């Protein structure tokens, strides 16, 4: 009875989702917790934000601050404005590293996307035998340490006794000096990245495919669409958001590739002529070998800008390709 | 692909158990998965080969592909 009257009274003025409904003050209850009016929420989220402010935001702002200085290890700090950026834009090593990074990223991301969507489509088949086994195997490369794998791949891609050259030799291909060449070293690094991340992305795509309702396939087949057409017109558009996610995560990771070229070359310069020097390697070299911290901070900011820029481009390209609501 | 085949694939679970399991899974799918499995596991196997052979063994043409006797010596 009283409930209905309350409901009617509230109907005229809907309760605000932001403010808790006013409780009648319990004067006689000594155990009543003093109301904080929903401020407990701030306290429960505080641990993350405090940690983020100290260890996340503060270093970022500080590195932006450093980027405007001529700052070396001995404590010389001199404000030079945008000179670091001016120097960066005419530095051939920077452009070399940028081109190498984008090349490696393209060589790794595109095959990885195609292969992982294909693998997910195979694993999607409900009649596949041993699907759990294959899913496990797909994830095995991802649990490895980058360093150990880079060493193994360095041996596999060796010039004289590498397994890759041996197998290619069976088909009559001359020994390729994978590490010394520009494109070949990019291929070797991209192979590591592809090896490591294809299975992981395939599982993400598989999860997205399992969420596609079967009715879509059913009606597509009633309309006479074959398996390939179903894949093009049902599966791919449904995967649009997942492709965007994988591409953007891949962009962020791929443009910051560091450990693979470092181990493959054995030094910070990225090969004898810098043929696989990447942006992060260049940053590390400037910061901790050349001790030009202001310059390195400027490189870091440029990497951030580039990653954001490429991610935005990717976002729109994916929208275009995978179709936006047809 | 005919619509009947697709319907069969998308049929709810209780009805599917009457169907032969291999029917809809092409051999190419298994070939692809087998290749991926091989490529995924080979670096691990290679690690074991290198760990269990001497230094001179791993720099040979054709490469050694069987584990050598030195694994426990190296580990211990």
Interface residues (C-beta under 8 A of the other chain):
Chain A: X118 X119 X122 X123 X125 X126 X127 X128 X129 X134 X137 X138 X140 X141 X148 X149 X152 X153 X155 X156 X160 X161 X163 X166 X195 X198 X199 X214 X217 X218 X220 X221 X222 X224 X226 X227 X230
Chain B: X1 X3 X6 X7 X9 X10 X16 X19 X21 X22 X23 X24 X25 X29 X32 X33 X36 X37 X39 X40 X41 X43 X44 X46 X47 X50 X58 X59 X60 X61 X62 X63
